[in-house]
Amino acid sequence: MTYFLEPLAMIAIFGKANLNCLLQGITNDELDYSVDTFNNCTLRLLKEFGVEGELSLKVYKRGFRPEAGGEVRLKIPFVKSLKAVQLVDEGKVKRIRGVSTASKVSPQILNRIVDSARGVLNDYIPDVWIYTDYFKGFKGGNSPGYAVNLVAESTTGSLIAVDECLEVGKAAEDNLPEELGTRVAMRLLDELFYSGFVDTTHQSLVFLLMALSEKKISAVRVGRISTYTVKYLRNLRTFFGVKFQIKNCEDKIVIDEETKSEEENGYDMMKDEDDDSETKEEIPKEFPQNLIFSCWGIGFNNIAKKIL
């Protein structure tokens, strides 16, 4: 469903009136990020660019593959123009929040997912809270399924989100609740390691908003660049004539030898005693280099509203 929600939100903010629409379809799948990520992360990113008012996404029904049956209501206010932003300080992670949801399966599956994810994340940060949201009856859609969404929030307001859900047609051992919880927790840690102020999923959205913002310089700090983002930047240059300046971040976080030694000892303790393999993953001495993307906004205005 977020395949339609994201472009709809971009159109709605430059609309003639506030958007209030009801959408039906799949709320959680392995192809697109979930409606929970859209609600907890995407909408909050819009607020950074000056989109204010009743900005919300309400989930009435859950819809999993293949029969869907989900239902959400999206409310987006219009704006005259978008403001320029400086999203260059990702800060430090202060808390992790999440939601584990399911329908037409045993409610105990949610607790198994939460326990598995917390077992990984609590070694990283103590402030971890994952809610359970079980949909039953007609609110559970037309197909059984379960999913989990995690969002890491930093001291500067940066949001990093990941999703995992039951994949139809995948091996049973890969769809176990414990496996799902562990996988989403590791994905979040991986995203935190490589990302900047925004995660990989929201890179293209932020670049579009920066290009359409007021005629000032906007900047954002990003980490690992996806292939989709590269193609998207080319489209922004083609359609809006916007070119981004890219430069390396000056700050570097170096892992000292004492910390590295502790990590190596922990790695050795986790190794199976029967494993005779001599190969071991090399622990990096410093975190991956982030990039600062900056551009001059085109000052796109809402021509449907001359006066606010």
C-alpha positions in Angstrom: 0.0 0.0 0.0 2.9 2.4 0.6 3.7 2.1 -3.1 0.7 4.4 -3.5 0.9 6.3 -0.2 4.2 7.9 -0.8 3.5 9.6 -4.2 0.0 10.4 -3.0 1.5 12.3 0.0 3.8 14.2 -2.3 0.9 15.3 -4.5 -1.4 16.1 -1.5 0.9 18.6 0.1 0.5 20.8 -3.0 -3.2 20.2 -3.3 -6.1 22.7 -3.2 -7.6 21.2 0.0 -6.6 18.9 2.8 -6.5 15.3 1.8 -8.7 12.7 3.6 -8.8 9.4 1.7 -9.4 5.7 2.4 -7.2 3.1 0.8 -7.6 -0.6 0.7 -4.9 -3.3 0.0 -1.8 -4.9 1.5 -0.5 -3.2 4.6 2.6 -5.4 5.2 4.6 -7.3 2.7 8.3 -8.0 1.7 8.3 -5.7 -1.4 7.5 -2.3 0.2 8.0 -0.8 3.6 5.0 -1.1 5.9 2.2 1.4 6.8 3.8 1.5 10.3 7.0 2.9 8.8 5.0 5.4 6.8 3.2 6.5 9.9 6.1 6.6 12.3 8.9 7.8 10.0 7.7 9.1 6.7 5.0 11.5 8.0 7.5 12.8 10.6 10.0 13.6 7.9 7.3 15.7 6.2 7.1 17.8 9.3 10.8 18.6 9.0 10.0 20.4 5.8 7.2 22.5 7.3 4.2 20.4 6.6 2.0 21.1 9.7 -1.6 20.3 10.7 -3.5 17.1 10.8 -0.9 14.7 9.4 -1.9 11.1 10.3 -2.4 7.5 9.0 -5.0 5.4 10.8 -4.9 1.6 10.3 -8.4 0.1 10.5 -7.6 -3.4 9.1 -4.5 -5.4 8.4 -3.9 -6.9 5.0 -1.3 -9.6 4.3 -0.5 -11.4 1.2 -2.0 -12.9 -0.9 -5.7 -11.8 -0.3 -4.9 -8.5 1.4 -8.0 -6.9 2.9 -6.2 -4.0 4.7 -7.7 -0.6 5.1 -6.1 2.7 6.1 -7.2 6.4 6.2 -4.6 9.0 5.3 -4.9 12.7 6.2 -2.5 15.2 4.7 -2.7 19.0 4.9 -1.7 21.3 2.1 1.2 23.8 2.2 2.1 26.9 0.3 5.8 25.9 0.0 8.4 23.7 1.7 11.1 25.1 3.9 14.8 24.3 3.5 16.4 22.0 6.0 19.8 21.1 7.4 19.6 17.4 8.4 23.3 16.9 8.9 23.6 15.9 12.6 22.3 12.3 13.1 23.1 12.4 16.8 23.2 9.3 19.0 20.4 6.7 19.3 18.4 7.3 22.5 15.6 4.8 22.1 14.1 2.1 19.9 10.4 1.7 19.4 8.5 -0.9 17.4 5.2 -2.6 16.7 4.7 -6.3 16.2 1.4 -7.0 14.4 -0.5 -10.2 13.3 -3.9 -11.4 12.2 -5.6 -14.8 11.9 -2.7 -16.5 13.7 -1.9 -17.3 17.4 -1.4 -14.2 19.5 1.6 -15.9 21.1 3.5 -15.4 17.9 3.8 -11.6 18.7 5.4 -12.3 22.0 7.9 -14.6 20.4 8.9 -12.0 17.9 9.3 -9.3 20.6 11.4 -11.5 22.8 13.7 -12.5 20.0 14.2 -8.9 18.8 14.8 -7.6 22.3 17.3 -10.4 22.9 19.5 -8.7 20.3 18.7 -5.0 20.8 19.1 -5.0 24.6 22.8 -5.6 24.2 22.9 -2.4 22.2 20.6 -0.1 24.1 18.4 -0.6 27.2 15.5 1.6 26.1 13.7 -0.8 23.8 10.0 -1.1 23.7 8.1 -3.1 21.1 4.3 -3.0 21.2 2.0 -5.8 20.1 -1.0 -5.1 17.9 -3.2 -8.1 17.2 -6.1 -7.8 14.7 -8.9 -10.3 14.9 -12.2 -10.9 13.1 -12.9 -8.7 10.1 -10.2 -6.3 11.2 -7.6 -9.0 10.4 -8.1 -8.8 6.6 -8.4 -11.8 4.4 -5.1 -13.7 4.9 -3.1 -14.8 8.0 0.2 -13.2 8.6 2.5 -11.4 11.0 5.1 -8.6 10.8 7.3 -6.3 12.9 8.5 -2.7 12.5 11.3 -1.1 14.4 12.3 2.6 14.5 15.4 4.0 16.1 15.2 7.6 17.2 18.3 9.7 17.9 18.9 12.7 20.1 18.6 15.1 17.1 15.3 13.6 15.8 16.8 11.3 13.2 14.6 8.2 12.5 15.9 4.9 11.1 13.2 2.3 10.3 13.2 -1.3 9.1 10.5 -3.9 8.5 10.2 -7.7 8.3 7.1 -9.8 7.7 5.9 -13.3 6.9 6.9 -14.1 3.3 4.5 -16.4 1.4 6.3 -19.2 -0.3 9.5 -19.0 1.8 10.9 -21.9 3.7 9.1 -22.6 7.0 12.3 -22.2 9.1 12.9 -18.7 7.7 9.4 -17.6 8.7 9.6 -18.7 12.3 8.7 -15.8 14.7 12.1 -16.1 16.4 13.9 -15.9 13.1 11.8 -12.9 12.1 12.6 -11.1 15.3 16.3 -11.7 15.1 16.4 -10.7 11.4 14.6 -7.4 11.9 16.9 -6.5 14.9 20.0 -7.3 12.9 18.7 -5.3 9.9 18.2 -2.3 12.2 21.7 -2.5 13.6 23.0 -2.8 10.0 21.0 0.2 8.9 22.3 2.2 11.9 25.8 1.3 11.1 25.6 2.5 7.5 23.0 5.2 7.5 23.2 8.9 8.3 20.2 11.1 9.2 17.8 9.1 7.1 17.6 5.4 6.3 18.1 3.9 2.9 14.4 3.7 2.2 13.7 7.4 2.7 16.7 8.8 0.8 14.8 9.5 -2.5 11.9 11.1 -0.6 14.2 13.5 1.2 16.0 14.4 -2.0 12.7 15.2 -3.7 11.6 17.4 -0.9 14.9 19.2 -0.8 14.6 19.8 -4.6 11.1 21.3 -4.2 11.9 23.4 -1.1 12.3 27.2 -1.0 15.2 28.8 -2.8 17.8 28.2 -0.2 20.4 25.6 0.4 19.2 22.3 2.0 21.5 19.6 3.2 21.2 16.0 4.5 23.6 13.4 5.8 23.3 10.0 4.3 25.3 6.8 4.4 25.0 3.8 2.1 23.5 4.9 -1.2 21.1 2.5 -3.0 20.9 2.0 -6.7 17.4 3.3 -6.7 18.6 6.6 -5.1 21.2 7.0 -7.8 18.6 6.7 -10.6 16.3 9.0 -8.7 18.9 11.7 -8.5 19.3 11.5 -12.3 15.5 11.9 -12.7 15.6 15.0 -10.4 18.2 16.5 -12.6 16.2 15.7 -15.8 12.8 17.0 -14.6 13.7 19.8 -12.2 17.3 20.7 -13.3 18.5 20.2 -9.7 22.1 19.1 -9.1 23.3 17.9 -5.8 26.7 18.7 -4.4 28.3 15.7 -2.6 31.1 15.8 -0.1 32.5 13.6 2.5 31.8 14.2 6.2 34.8 15.5 8.1 34.1 13.7 11.3 35.2 10.1 11.7 34.4 7.7 14.6 37.4 5.5 15.2 37.2 2.2 17.2 40.2 2.1 19.5 42.3 -1.0 20.0 40.8 -1.7 23.5 37.3 -1.8 22.1 38.4 -3.8 19.1 40.1 -6.3 21.4 36.9 -6.7 23.5 34.8 -7.3 20.3 37.3 -9.9 19.1 37.1 -11.7 22.4 33.4 -11.6 22.3 33.4 -13.0 18.8 35.7 -15.9 19.9 33.4 -16.8 22.8 30.4 -16.9 20.5 32.1 -19.3 18.0 31.1 -22.9 18.2 33.7 -25.1 19.8 33.3 -27.6 17.0 33.9 -25.1 14.3 37.3 -25.6 12.8 37.0 -22.8 10.3 39.9 -20.4 10.4 38.1 -17.6 8.5 36.9 -14.7 10.7 35.1 -11.5 9.8 37.4 -8.5 10.0 36.3 -5.9 12.5 36.5 -2.4 11.0 38.7 0.2 12.6 36.3 3.0 11.8 32.7 3.5 10.9 31.8 3.9 7.2 32.2 7.4 5.8 29.0 9.4 5.5 28.2 11.8 2.7 26.6 15.3 2.8 24.2 15.9 -0.1 23.2 19.6 -0.6 21.2 21.4 -3.3 19.5 24.7 -4.0 15.7 24.4 -3.9 13.7 25.4 -6.9 11.1 27.2 -4.7 8.1 25.2 -5.9 4.9 26.9 -4.8 1.3 25.6 -4.4 -0.4 27.4 -7.3 -3.8 26.2 -6.1 -3.5 28.4 -3.0 -2.4 32.0 -3.6 -3.0 33.1 0.0 -2.9 30.9 3.1 
